[in-house]
């Protein structure tokens, strides 16, 4: 049986997002776009889960969840 890869993407709080597009411009892999004036991860396979969109967002609308696994 093959391993299934869990895709983890940044979470965008649409209530906080004001559509400023800083995340769109700063994303090094062009994974983020504005849809209806809100940021969305539109190309999830490109997202490398780096900190750039989260750290540049002036509204703190983007967060990167993480999971701790114990072996």
N, C-alpha and C positions, 0 to 999 in steps of 0.2 A: 504494500500500500504506500502511495506517495504521501509526502507531507503536504498539508495545506498551509499556505502562507496567509497569515492574518494581515490585512492591510490596515495600517493605522494612519489616519490623516489628521491634520490640524482641525480643530473645531472652531467654527465661526459663529459668533453670537450675533444673529441678525438684528437683534434689538439695539445692540451697541454700534454695529457697522453703519457708518454714514455715507458710504460709497466714495470715499476720498481717493481711492485707487492707489494709495501708497504701496499696498501689498502687491498689486498687479505689476506695478513698475519695478518693484524691488525683487520679485521672485526670479531667481537665476535660471529656472527651468520652464518658465511660462506656464505654470500649472494653475494659476489663479486668474480669473476673469470676473468682470462685473456683469451680473445678470439682474435686470430690474433695479439697478443702482445698489446692489449688494454684492459683496465679495463671495465667490464660490470657488471651490477646488474643482475645476472643470476637466482637468486632465490628471486624474489621480495616479496613473501609472508613471507620470513624470515626477511627482512629488517625492523629494528625498527626506522629508521630515526635518529639514534644517531649521534653524531658529529665526531666519530672516523675516518672514512675514509677521511672526509673533512679535519680534523685537521692534520692528518699525511701525507697527500699527499704533497710531496716536490715540485711538479710542479703546485700546486693550480689548478688542473684539475677537482676537484670534488666540487660541490656546492650543498647546500640544499635549495631549494626554499621554500618559505612559503607564505601563503595567509592570508590576514587580512579580517575577516568578521565582519561586523557591525550588531548588533542585532536590 
